[in-house]
Amino acid sequence: MEDELYIRINFPEGLNEDDLSIRYIFSDTLEARGIGTVVSMGTGEGFFDLNLILDNFEDKQSEIRSILESLNLLQNAELIPG
């Protein structure tokens, strides 16, 4: 069964060029590791977000959190299953 996951990364100081580059690194890593497929990405004032389709959120949650931690994003991340 496929799950959808909304991931939002908040940047209280605002987004900069490096943050936008990290967005692509994060999404590419999710897909390269076979965690899921990114179906949309966006930015807003002080955040970036993406929607991911994956096979089973519960099975992949720790790996997603590990990637977020390695990119120093975990503390500002929201993972919302949908």
matplotlib code that plots the C-alpha trace (Angstrom):
import matplotlib.pyplot as plt

x = [0.0, 1.3, 1.5, 1.9, 4.1, 4.3, 7.7, 8.2, 11.5, 11.3, 14.0, 13.3, 16.0, 14.6, 15.8, 19.1, 20.8, 22.4, 19.1, 17.6, 20.5, 20.0, 16.4, 17.6, 20.2, 17.5, 14.9, 17.6, 18.8, 15.3, 14.8, 18.3, 17.9, 14.6, 12.7, 10.0, 9.2, 9.0, 5.8, 6.1, 8.4, 7.9, 9.1, 7.4, 8.4, 10.9, 10.4, 10.6, 8.4, 7.9, 5.4, 6.6, 4.9, 6.4, 5.5, 5.2, 5.9, 6.4, 9.1, 10.9, 10.5, 13.8, 15.8, 14.1, 14.9, 18.5, 18.9, 17.4, 19.8, 22.8, 21.8, 21.3, 17.5, 15.9, 15.4, 13.3, 11.5, 7.8, 6.8, 3.0, 1.6, -1.3]
y = [0.0, 3.4, 6.2, 9.9, 12.0, 15.7, 17.0, 20.6, 22.1, 25.4, 28.0, 30.6, 32.9, 32.6, 30.6, 31.3, 29.8, 27.0, 26.0, 25.7, 23.5, 21.2, 20.8, 19.2, 17.1, 15.8, 15.0, 13.3, 11.2, 10.0, 8.9, 7.4, 5.3, 4.0, 5.5, 7.0, 9.3, 13.1, 14.2, 17.9, 20.5, 24.1, 27.0, 29.6, 32.3, 30.6, 27.0, 24.4, 21.4, 18.3, 15.5, 12.0, 8.8, 5.8, 2.1, 2.2, 5.3, 3.3, 1.2, 4.2, 6.7, 6.1, 6.3, 9.6, 11.0, 9.8, 11.6, 14.8, 14.5, 14.1, 17.3, 19.1, 19.5, 17.2, 19.7, 21.9, 19.2, 18.2, 14.8, 14.6, 11.4, 11.9]
z = [0.0, -0.9, 1.6, 1.1, 3.3, 3.6, 4.8, 5.8, 6.8, 8.7, 8.5, 11.2, 9.8, 6.3, 3.3, 1.5, -1.6, 0.5, 1.9, -1.5, -2.6, 0.4, -0.7, -3.9, -2.1, 0.3, -2.4, -4.6, -1.7, -0.9, -4.4, -4.9, -1.8, -3.0, -0.1, -2.2, -5.2, -4.7, -6.5, -5.6, -4.0, -3.0, -0.9, 1.2, 3.5, 5.8, 4.7, 2.0, 1.6, -0.5, -1.0, -1.1, -2.2, -0.5, 0.1, 3.9, 6.0, 9.3, 7.7, 6.2, 8.9, 10.7, 7.4, 6.5, 9.9, 9.5, 6.2, 7.8, 10.7, 8.4, 6.6, 9.9, 9.1, 11.6, 14.4, 12.1, 10.2, 10.3, 8.9, 8.3, 6.9, 4.6]

ax = plt.figure().add_subplot(projection="3d")
ax.plot(x, y, z, "-o")
ax.set_aspect("equal")
plt.show()
